[in-house]
Amino acid sequence: MFEDLQGKRILVTGSSTGIGVAVAKGYAACGAKVAVHGNANREAAEAVVSDIKEAGGEAILVMGDVADSAEMERIVHEAAEGLGGLDVLVNNAGSLYKRASLEDQDDELFDNVTDINIRSVVTACRAAVPYLRKNKGCIINTGSIAGHTGGAVGAGFYAASKAYVHSWTRTMAIELGPEGIRVNCVSPGVILTPFHERFSTPEKLENARKNIPLQRLGTAEDCVGIFLLLASNQLAGYIHGQVIEVNGGQYYK
C-alpha cells in the first residue's frame, strides 16, 4: 500500500522516544531511509537505529538540540547529507517542560517552550525547503489536541505553541503548495508515551480516558498510519494544509 515510500529519505525529529520512535520504525518498515534524531538521550536514539537495521531497514543517527536554531539547521543538513537528500521532514520534537499556573509562568519557561515547539519547526522548514523543492517533498508537523482545546491547567504555553504549529501548517501550505511541497499536521490526543508518564498523573489520564468515545487512551502505534499516509504522494497527493486528528473521538471539530 505504501510502496512509494520505498527509498524516500525522511528526517523524523524527536525520534528517540514516544510517537517519534514508532513513526521512524514505521517509515523504515515501508522501505524508507530514515534519519533518527535524538538530543539528551543518545543511547535511546542509537537503540532505535539499531532496531531499524536489525529489522532490515536503513537508518542513520543525527543528534542535536532542535531548540537552538543553528543546531536545528545543522540537523537538517546532516540528515540530508547522510541520506543523500531529503524527501520528507517530520517535525515531531517538542516538550511541555513542566506544568505551571499563570502566576508561576516565567520568561524562562516561555522561551523554552517556544524554542522547542515553535522555533524548531520554523527553522527546520526553512532549512529543509531547498531539499524538498528538488523532489516535491512534504512536511508533516506534530501538533496536539491541546492546540484546539487550550490544554489542561498548567499547560498554557504548550497548548498555545501547538496552536501556532497548526496555524503555521496552513500558512506554509499556502506558500509552498505552488511549488508542489505538501504540508500537513497530525494532531494526537492523549497518547500513552513517556510524555504523559512525566507530565500527567494516573488520575488525570483516567479522567481523560472516560471522555474518549473509544474508551481507551491512544498508543504511539495508533499514530503511525496517518504519518505514513501523509508522506505518500500516491495516497495523499491531494491532502494539503490539513490538521488531522488522532484522538479516539475525544475532540470534535
N, C-alpha and C positions, 0 to 999 in steps of 0.2 A: 504493500500500500504506500509506503514511504520510499519507494525506490529512487526517487530523485534526490534524496538526502545523501545517497552514496557519494563519497568523495567531497562533499561540501565541507568547507573549513569554517569552524564555529568556535567562537570565544564565549564562554559562559563565566561571567564574573561571580564571585561568591559561590564557587562550586566545590568547596571543601566540606560543606555541611548542608543539611536541610534539603530544601527544594532543589538547590543547585546541583547537588550530588546526583539526585535522581534524574534530573534533566540531562546532565552531561553523559551519564551512562545510557540514557535513552537514545540520545543522538548517536553515540558510538555504536550501539547495537544496531542502528539503521545504516551503518557504514560510513558515517561522517567522521572527519578528522577533528578532534576536539582539543581546544586549549583549556585545560583545567586551571582555574585561578584560586589562589589562597593568599592569606596575609599572615595572621598571627600564628596559625597552626600549620606549619609546613608539613609535619608528619601526616596530618589528616589529608592534605591535598595530594601528597605523594601516594597515599594509600588508594585514593580514587584513580589516579593514573595507573597504578599497578593493577587494580581490579579491572579496568578497561582493557589493558593489554593482555591480561590473563584470559579474558573472555574473547580474545581475538580482535579487539578493536585497536584504533590508533589514537594516541593522546600524547600531548606534551604538557609540561608544567610551566606556569608563569606565576610569579609571586610579586606582591607589592600592595601598597596602601591606596585603594581607589579614592580615598578622601583627599589625597594630595594630587592636584592637577597634573604636575609633572610626572608623578608616578603613574597616574592613570593613562596618560599619553604613552608612556614607555610600555605599559602592559599591552596596550592595543598594538603598538608597533612590533613588540617582541612576539606576540601571538601570531601576527600576520607573517612575520619573517619565518617563524618556526613552522607554520602551517603551509607556507608557500602562497599566501594570500588570505583573504577573508571574505566569506560569503554571508555569514550571519553573526550579528552581535547580539548577545543576550545580556542585558543589564539587570543582573539579579542581586548583586551585592547590596546590602542595606542593614540598618540596625535601628533599634529603639533607644539603645544605650541604657536608659533607666526610665521608670515611671516617675513623674514629678507633677505635683499640683501646680496651679498657676503661680502661687506665691513662692514655690521652690524652683521655678524655671528661671535659669540664668543665661547669660550670654554664651557661656562655655557650652552648655547643653544645646542651645540653639545652633551654634556653629558646628558642633559635632554632628548633629542630626542632619543639618543642611548639607554639610560637606559630603557625607557618605550617601545620602539618599537623593540629593539633587545635583550637587556639583559633579559628582562622579558620572551621572547619566549624561549630563550636558557635555562634559569633557570627552567621554568615551564616544558619543555620537559624532562630535566634531572630528575626532581623530580617526574614526572608522570610515566615515563617508568616502574619502578618496579611494579606499579599497573596495567598498561596497558598490561604488559607482561603476567600476570596471565590469562587474558581472551582474548588475542589477540585483544586488543582495537585499537583505532585510534586517530590520532592527526589531527586537522583541524586548520590551521593558516589563519588569515585575512591579506591579502596583500593589494594592491591598484593599480589602473591603473597608478598612479604616479610612481610606481616601474618599469614600462615599458617606460613611456614617459619622465621621468625626472621631471614631475610636472610643475606647474606654477612658475613664477618668485617669489622667496622668500620662496619656499618650497623645496629647495635642500636637506637639511638634512633629511627631512621627506621622500622624494622620494627615496633617497639612502638607507634609513633604510628599506623601503618596498621592494626594490630590494634585499636587504640582506635576508629578510624573504622568498622571492620567491626562492632564491638560497639555503637557509637553508632547505627549504621544500624538495627540490630534494636530497640534501645531506643526510638528515635524512631518506628519503625513501630508499636510497641505504643501509644505515647502519641498519635500523630497519626492513626492509622488510623481511629478512630471519627469523626473529622472529615472523612474522605474524602480525606486527603492521603497519597498513597503515598510510601514512602521505600525506596529500594534502593541498592545499591552495585555498582560494576563493579570487579573486581579483575584488573588486567592482569598478565601475566607479563613476560618480558623483551622490551621493545618498543624498537625502534631509533629513538631520539629524541635530541635534544641532552642529555637527562638522562644517558644511558649514554655519550655521547661525552665527557662531563665526568667521570663517576664510575667508569667501567669500562674496563679495558684490553681490547685486541683478544683477548688470550689468555683472559681471563675470559669474554668474550662467546662465544668459540668453544667453550669448555668447557660453557657453558650450552646452546648450540645442540645439542651432541651428546646432551644429556639430554632434549631435547624430542622426543616421538614424531613430530611433523610434520617434524622435522629442519630447521627454519628458525626464525629469530628473527621476532618479530612486527613489524608496522608500525603507525603511528598509524591508518592507514585500516582495519586489521583490527579496531580497537576501535569504530569509528563505529556499526556496525549495532546493537549492543546498547544504546548510548545513545539511538538513535532509537527502538528498540523500547520501552524503559522509559519514554520520555516520551509514548508513545501510549496513551491510555486505551482506544482501540478494540482494540489488540493486546495490551496488557499491563495491562488494568484489574484483573486479579486476581493480578498479580505484586507482592508486597509483603513487605518485610522480608528481602529476599534479597541475598546476596553472590554475584555471578555471575562465574565465572572466564573469562578470555580469555587463554589461555596455550599453545595448541597441544598441550595434554595434559600439560604439564610437571608439574602438581600434581594429584593425585588426592584427592578428598575422601571 
